[in-house]
Amino acid sequence: MKKFLIIFFALFIASSAFSYPLGIDTSVKHKLLPKIENFNYWYGDIDYGFVVYIGTKDVAGFETELHIHFSGKKVTKSLLILGPAGMDDRNCIRKYREVLRVLNKKYGHYTYQKEIKDPMIDDLVSFSVCAPIRVELYSIDTYWKSKGVEIIATLLGDETGFYIEIEYVVDKDVNPSRLKKIL
């Protein structure tokens, strides 16, 4: 299962055929909604600046959702959400580390990690290492910078479950035609 997850994510996120994660072209003004393999349009509009897609199949056991942000009809940011299906109180940290390994392979070792701990965490008696994440007392952000794109992977939770969010933010100062070669 672990090998499958790594291979699938490597192909899913790191394919050299993609100009930007999931094949989204950031160098053009979009007139129509981008068609994204394994995702169906759910709501939003390019002119509104925000479009949401729902995954049509689980990615290595994860339920998926994709948010794409537009400015001037160009993609400026995308957010891939993994979960809550596929993660639980026993495996949320392990799943996050597996995703980080895939991203490290694609973008090099992360630049830095930021842990956000609420002081109340010291008063929590928990039954698992993931319990503080579920009650929103703890989260982890991991950052990469890759030639014109900032990547942020976040492990967080709420009462409905655990999520890994992978955010891709296009640097406004980079020539969009260069992004085709970068990712």
WOQUI-V86379 format. One line per field, one symbol per residue. psi: psi as a letter, one per 30 degrees, with the letter a starting at -180 (. if undefined). A space follows every 50 residues. Layout:
psi = ???
//
This chain:
psi = eeeeeeeeeeeeegkffkflkggkjfflkkelkkkkkgkkkellkeefgk kkkkkflkjhfkklkkkkkkkhgkkfkkjkkklfkfkaffgeeeeeeeee eeeeeeglklelkkkjkkfffffkjlflffefeeghfklkkkklkiifkk kjkkkllaffalkkkjkjkkkffkjffffefe.
//
